[in-house]
Structure formats: C-alpha cells, structure tokens
Amino acid sequence: VPDHISVTGFDDLTLATALEPELTTVALPAERVGERGMSALITALAGGRPPAGDLPVRLVPRGSTAPPPAR
C-alpha cells in the first residue's frame, strides 16, 4: 500500500494516523450522525417516517492512496 493497491477507510478515527502508511479516510460529522439517528428513532417509534437527507463528508487523503498508474 499504496504501491500496488490503494486503501481507504471510513469515519476518520484517530487510529487512521497511527498506521503506516496513514490511512486515507472519509470524515463525517459524528455528532450530527448521532443527532440524526436519534431523531429518526424517535420519529419511527412515534409511527412516523424519518426524513431523508444527506450529511456533509470530507475526504482526508493520506499515505494509503496514490494516483492511478499511468498507462
């Protein structure tokens, strides 16, 4: 990694920077994920349908990914 294959993680945990090479990850707003999940649960328990929606994510490039090889 990344000479032959690129590896990407999800959630940008602190562990991502403890690896060698450091892991490229997708970071998400954990607090907003929790808020949205709790709101959806309360709505579902009340018989409603939770609204759909997106949350912002951010790519955090690190050493575990490389550009594709030139052909």
Backbone as ProteinMPNN parsed JSONL, in Angstrom:
{"seq_chain_A": "VPDHISVTGFDDLTLATALEPELTTVALPAERVGERGMSALITALAGGRPPAGDLPVRLVPRGSTAPPPAR", "coords_chain_A": {"N_chain_A": [[0.872, -1.167, 0.0], [0.767, 2.175, -0.81], [1.667, 1.186, -3.251], [0.794, -0.959, -4.9], [-1.889, -1.186, -4.452], [-4.561, 0.911, -3.415], [-5.878, 1.954, -0.295], [-8.753, 2.774, 1.526], [-10.416, 4.184, 4.307], [-13.296, 4.623, 6.488], [-14.771, 7.027, 8.477], [-12.731, 8.328, 9.81], [-11.225, 7.778, 12.216], [-9.06, 8.211, 15.082], [-7.118, 6.253, 15.035], [-6.473, 6.006, 12.368], [-4.295, 7.614, 11.776], [-2.308, 6.406, 13.142], [-1.305, 4.306, 11.821], [0.954, 2.823, 9.39], [1.405, 2.983, 6.048], [-0.254, 6.117, 6.81], [-3.82, 6.072, 6.987], [-5.986, 6.888, 4.369], [-9.083, 8.476, 4.661], [-12.697, 8.866, 4.895], [-14.191, 11.494, 6.382], [-16.768, 12.115, 8.715], [-19.417, 14.07, 10.208], [-19.622, 13.239, 13.313], [-21.212, 13.911, 15.574], [-23.478, 15.042, 14.397], [-24.385, 12.84, 12.961], [-25.157, 11.163, 15.061], [-27.207, 12.773, 16.202], [-29.022, 12.845, 14.066], [-29.628, 10.118, 13.848], [-30.839, 9.58, 16.366], [-33.047, 11.283, 16.231], [-34.375, 10.131, 14.039], [-34.998, 7.636, 15.144], [-36.757, 8.346, 17.253], [-38.832, 9.511, 15.763], [-39.637, 7.274, 14.227], [-40.493, 5.513, 16.271], [-42.712, 6.888, 17.08], [-44.393, 6.362, 15.064], [-43.984, 7.663, 12.704], [-42.36, 8.592, 9.608], [-38.996, 8.845, 9.162], [-37.3, 11.722, 7.871], [-35.506, 11.843, 4.777], [-32.091, 12.593, 4.007], [-28.959, 14.23, 3.421], [-25.658, 14.216, 4.802], [-22.797, 16.267, 5.333], [-19.659, 15.164, 4.102], [-16.107, 14.572, 4.181], [-13.206, 14.078, 2.344], [-10.179, 12.783, 3.504], [-7.182, 12.756, 2.476], [-4.402, 10.601, 2.742], [-1.378, 8.705, 3.263], [-2.104, 6.132, 2.305], [-3.181, 5.971, -0.173], [-2.732, 6.422, -3.692], [-2.156, 8.104, -6.834], [-3.719, 6.762, -9.825], [-1.878, 4.349, -11.776], [0.094, 5.379, -14.604], [-0.792, 4.705, -17.943]], "CA_chain_A": [[0.0, 0.0, 0.0], [-0.116, 2.277, -1.963], [2.368, 0.861, -4.497], [0.024, -1.877, -5.738], [-3.312, -1.022, -4.168], [-4.895, 1.998, -2.5], [-6.836, 1.541, 0.737], [-9.456, 3.906, 2.115], [-11.29, 3.859, 5.43], [-14.475, 5.451, 6.664], [-15.038, 7.506, 9.828], [-11.576, 9.103, 10.236], [-10.872, 7.55, 13.616], [-7.695, 8.573, 15.446], [-6.265, 5.139, 14.641], [-6.072, 6.156, 10.964], [-2.981, 8.258, 11.696], [-1.347, 5.581, 13.886], [-0.863, 3.252, 10.918], [1.989, 3.197, 8.428], [1.173, 4.41, 5.883], [-1.5, 6.627, 7.395], [-4.983, 5.656, 6.206], [-6.905, 7.852, 3.771], [-10.427, 8.188, 5.165], [-13.805, 9.788, 4.707], [-14.585, 12.005, 7.695], [-18.149, 12.559, 8.818], [-19.703, 14.792, 11.443], [-20.142, 12.208, 14.216], [-22.293, 14.427, 16.416], [-24.686, 15.184, 13.569], [-24.854, 11.481, 12.664], [-25.88, 10.742, 16.262], [-28.449, 13.552, 16.301], [-29.936, 12.389, 13.013], [-30.075, 8.771, 14.201], [-31.779, 9.649, 17.486], [-34.272, 11.9, 15.714], [-35.054, 9.127, 13.212], [-35.549, 6.624, 16.041], [-37.932, 8.912, 17.941], [-39.885, 9.647, 14.759], [-40.117, 5.927, 13.883], [-41.238, 4.986, 17.414], [-43.987, 7.609, 17.125], [-45.173, 5.935, 13.913], [-43.693, 8.492, 11.54], [-41.299, 8.186, 8.681], [-37.908, 9.822, 9.26], [-36.964, 12.357, 6.593], [-34.227, 11.509, 4.144], [-31.222, 13.757, 3.913], [-27.522, 13.985, 3.337], [-24.766, 14.899, 5.728], [-21.531, 16.56, 4.644], [-18.494, 14.322, 4.374], [-14.876, 15.19, 3.692], [-12.121, 13.137, 2.083], [-8.926, 13.128, 4.167], [-6.162, 11.957, 1.809], [-3.159, 10.326, 3.469], [-0.404, 7.89, 2.542], [-2.545, 4.798, 1.86], [-3.708, 6.052, -1.542], [-1.849, 7.021, -4.685], [-2.826, 8.275, -8.129], [-3.66, 5.547, -10.636], [-0.658, 4.271, -12.59], [-0.019, 5.852, -15.999], [-0.884, 3.583, -18.907]], "C_chain_A": [[0.905, 1.212, 0.0], [0.539, 1.893, -3.289], [1.543, -0.004, -5.445], [-1.475, -1.722, -5.562], [-3.491, 0.161, -3.228], [-5.975, 1.51, -1.541], [-7.44, 2.798, 1.352], [-10.342, 3.418, 3.238], [-12.449, 4.828, 5.501], [-14.608, 5.787, 8.137], [-13.884, 8.3, 10.427], [-11.286, 8.989, 11.731], [-9.409, 7.922, 13.849], [-6.707, 7.493, 15.015], [-5.75, 5.286, 13.208], [-4.687, 6.779, 10.827], [-1.92, 7.482, 12.469], [-0.779, 4.464, 13.025], [0.25, 3.755, 10.009], [1.767, 2.409, 7.147], [-0.145, 4.833, 6.525], [-2.651, 6.369, 6.429], [-5.78, 6.845, 5.684], [-8.306, 7.491, 4.24], [-11.446, 9.207, 4.689], [-14.246, 10.2, 6.106], [-16.051, 12.426, 7.657], [-18.382, 13.243, 10.146], [-20.394, 13.869, 12.448], [-21.312, 12.704, 15.067], [-23.587, 14.571, 15.625], [-25.25, 13.826, 13.164], [-25.671, 10.959, 13.843], [-27.202, 11.462, 16.424], [-29.484, 13.056, 15.296], [-30.48, 11.005, 13.33], [-31.093, 8.782, 15.329], [-33.11, 10.247, 17.039], [-35.075, 10.905, 14.874], [-35.698, 8.054, 14.08], [-36.809, 7.131, 16.725], [-39.103, 9.047, 16.975], [-40.486, 8.284, 14.418], [-40.935, 5.324, 15.021], [-42.597, 5.653, 17.558], [-44.86, 7.277, 15.916], [-44.928, 6.749, 12.658], [-42.607, 7.902, 10.67], [-40.196, 9.238, 8.755], [-37.59, 10.437, 7.898], [-35.607, 11.89, 6.074], [-33.372, 12.773, 4.104], [-29.771, 13.342, 3.899], [-26.8, 14.725, 4.448], [-23.462, 15.174, 4.991], [-20.435, 15.593, 5.057], [-17.281, 14.99, 3.743], [-13.831, 14.092, 3.503], [-10.852, 13.657, 2.746], [-7.833, 12.263, 3.545], [-4.904, 11.823, 2.669], [-2.326, 9.353, 2.644], [-0.888, 6.564, 1.99], [-3.14, 4.814, 0.456], [-2.687, 6.767, -2.428], [-2.637, 7.233, -5.971], [-2.767, 6.963, -8.912], [-2.392, 5.538, -11.483], [-0.917, 4.783, -14.009], [-0.027, 4.644, -16.917], [-0.07, 3.871, -20.123]], "O_chain_A": [[1.809, 1.238, 0.835], [0.019, 2.24, -4.35], [1.586, 0.194, -6.659], [-2.246, -2.094, -6.447], [-2.664, 0.387, -2.344], [-6.869, 0.753, -1.922], [-6.733, 3.758, 1.659], [-10.954, 2.354, 3.135], [-12.57, 5.738, 4.681], [-14.559, 4.884, 8.972], [-14.06, 8.901, 11.487], [-11.121, 9.997, 12.418], [-8.614, 7.942, 12.91], [-5.568, 7.805, 14.665], [-4.697, 4.743, 12.873], [-3.979, 6.5, 9.86], [-0.749, 7.862, 12.453], [0.13, 3.753, 13.452], [0.462, 4.96, 9.875], [1.943, 1.191, 7.185], [-1.033, 4.011, 6.752], [-2.483, 6.437, 5.211], [-6.199, 7.707, 6.456], [-8.68, 6.318, 4.219], [-11.102, 10.262, 4.156], [-14.629, 9.357, 6.917], [-16.512, 13.021, 6.682], [-17.637, 13.028, 11.103], [-21.618, 13.736, 12.43], [-22.294, 11.984, 15.253], [-24.666, 14.257, 16.128], [-26.465, 13.676, 13.038], [-26.744, 10.384, 13.657], [-28.213, 10.838, 16.749], [-30.656, 12.873, 15.624], [-31.661, 10.738, 13.109], [-32.1, 8.076, 15.264], [-34.174, 9.767, 17.43], [-36.3, 10.841, 14.979], [-36.81, 7.608, 13.797], [-37.818, 6.426, 16.773], [-40.239, 8.732, 17.328], [-41.707, 8.15, 14.329], [-41.961, 4.69, 14.774], [-43.53, 5.056, 18.095], [-45.942, 7.842, 15.757], [-45.601, 6.542, 11.647], [-42.027, 6.859, 10.968], [-40.437, 10.405, 8.443], [-37.611, 9.741, 6.883], [-34.694, 11.587, 6.842], [-33.891, 13.888, 4.161], [-29.412, 12.24, 4.314], [-27.282, 15.735, 4.962], [-23.066, 14.4, 4.119], [-20.308, 15.25, 6.232], [-17.412, 15.86, 2.882], [-13.604, 13.279, 4.399], [-10.487, 14.821, 2.578], [-7.575, 11.159, 4.023], [-4.414, 12.796, 3.242], [-2.558, 9.203, 1.444], [-0.142, 5.912, 1.259], [-3.559, 3.773, -0.049], [-1.899, 7.595, -1.969], [-3.676, 6.605, -6.172], [-1.873, 6.146, -8.692], [-1.887, 6.594, -11.863], [-2.017, 4.633, -14.541], [0.676, 3.665, -16.667], [-0.021, 3.053, -21.041]]}, "name": "protein", "num_of_chains": 1, "seq": "VPDHISVTGFDDLTLATALEPELTTVALPAERVGERGMSALITALAGGRPPAGDLPVRLVPRGSTAPPPAR"}
